[in-house]
Amino acid sequence: MASAHGSARIAVASFVGTAIEFYDFYIYGTAAALVLNSTFFPNLSPLNGTLAAFSTFAVAFLARPLGSLLFGHFGDRVGRKSMLVASLLTMGLSTVAIGLVPGYDTIGAAAPIILVLLRFLQGLGLGGEWGGAALLAAENAPEGRRGWFGAFPQLGPSIGFFAANGIFLLLSAALTDEAFRAWGWRVPFLASALLVLVGLVVRLKISETPVFAEVLRRQERSSLPLVEMVRRAPARLLLGGGVIITCYVVFYVTTTFGLSYSTTGLGLSRGAALGLQVLAIWAMALSTVLSCLAVDRLGRKPVLITGCVFTGLTGLVMFPLMNTGSTALIGLAFALGLAAMGWVYGPLGAYLPELFDTRYRYSASSFAYNLGGVLGGALAPTVAAALAGSSGPLAVGYYVAASAVVSLVCVLLLPETRHVRLGQQVQTT
């Protein structure tokens, strides 16, 4: 069992990396909603430019499963620590580079092409990040406390999102719209360089997890984790990915699409919409912590089932609340959407690693997580924008509710893992 000092270091290392990497990921989503359409697609109409910007947003999600397989393979062969460092560098450097890409007016069609390539690298890095951070926490956790230890990497997205929207909010307040569009939007991307340095310092000081160290000692590493996970746990890979679908749908409908809709469709100022989302993110952080505490006491499945039901109901009320035009009710809609995300997302830091054997756990849990990211998040802003344009915003709420039903079915088909010991072989199907 880790000492108090060791436990604190593990918590910080698993948290800080996901916070930084999700900060990098979210600043792109915010920029896509606010400015990338005019900077990189100025020849398109406002609607088509927004759809094009959201499409570049989707590219990273397509890269994430590839990143999970790449970093997962070496994470299961070499170790968790080294891949956590590599994924952080991949994500961070590509983010900084996005802030340096000239716009369409400067280099023409090369601008969106370079943007897409760097966005692909962002997704590749994030594809390897979550699995390593979750395993760092879960494989170091004492028995009966994996849900709580798993809360730390799961809190990273809340803080990363708060930092991302917070810096955009400050820039919106400090700069004119012309200055923001000309150069201000680049500042959050360039600031990522400092955050990556902090993350590297923390992660270089951690040790390998005791569970994987035991695999190395016994010389039981898998030679081909990808092949083994597909052969031994195909159903769990697909169902585990299905559980997380609704997390990403409700999150990106609430944030990326919600930001665009509230500013262009409801007339909120950019600063007001960002401010509401900055306040609402604390609902996600709180629900993440509470759900992680609950899974250690009640089990994984009861908490996830109630979270899926809550997410479905949230989808049905979100846009009626927003369409009132009331700033307070728009903020409430944001808070409900983000609370729903945290409720389902929090337990997955423990649940997905528990579904798979140590020999291929990095590969399998990362792939399942990122498969859900592709299915739930890659096209969520684009689908939401298309649905709102063709059928009205209420259809977007039905889309959220439908995703919750899919995830609920997947939870019901998976086993309870509360009492699984990670050092032992997991029975799979």
Sequence and secondary structure as in RCSB ss.txt:
>XXXX:A:sequence
MASAHGSARIAVASFVGTAIEFYDFYIYGTAAALVLNSTFFPNLSPLNGTLAAFSTFAVAFLARPLGSLLFGHFG
DRVGRKSMLVASLLTMGLSTVAIGLVPGYDTIGAAAPIILVLLRFLQGLGLGGEWGGAALLAAENAPEGRRGWFG
AFPQLGPSIGFFAANGIFLLLSAALTDEAFRAWGWRVPFLASALLVLVGLVVRLKISETPVFAEVLRRQERSSLP
LVEMVRRAPARLLLGGGVIITCYVVFYVTTTFGLSYSTTGLGLSRGAALGLQVLAIWAMALSTVLSCLAVDRLGR
KPVLITGCVFTGLTGLVMFPLMNTGSTALIGLAFALGLAAMGWVYGPLGAYLPELFDTRYRYSASSFAYNLGGVL
GGALAPTVAAALAGSSGPLAVGYYVAASAVVSLVCVLLLPETRHVRLGQQVQTT
>XXXX:A:secstr
   HHHHHHHHHHHHHHHHHHHHHHHHHHHHHHHTHHHHH TTS HHHHHHHHHHHHHHHHHHHHHHHHHHHHHH
HHT HHHHHHHHHHHHHHHHHHHTT   HHHHTTHHHHHHHHHHHHHHHHHHHHHHHHHHHHHTTS TT HHHHT
HHHHHHHHHHHHHHHHHHHHHHHHS HHHHHHTGGGHHHHHHHHHHHHHHHHHTT    HHHHHHHHHT   S H
HHHHHHH HHHHHHHHHHHHHHHHHHHIIIIIHHHHHHHTS   HHHHHHHHHHHHHHHHHHHHHHHHHHHHH H
HHHHHHHHHHHHHHHHHHHHHHTT  HHHHHHHHHHHHHHHHHHHTTHHHHHHHTS GGGHHHHHHHHHHHHHHH
HHSSHHHHHHHHHHHH HHHHHHHHHHHHHHHHHHHHHS   TT  TTS     
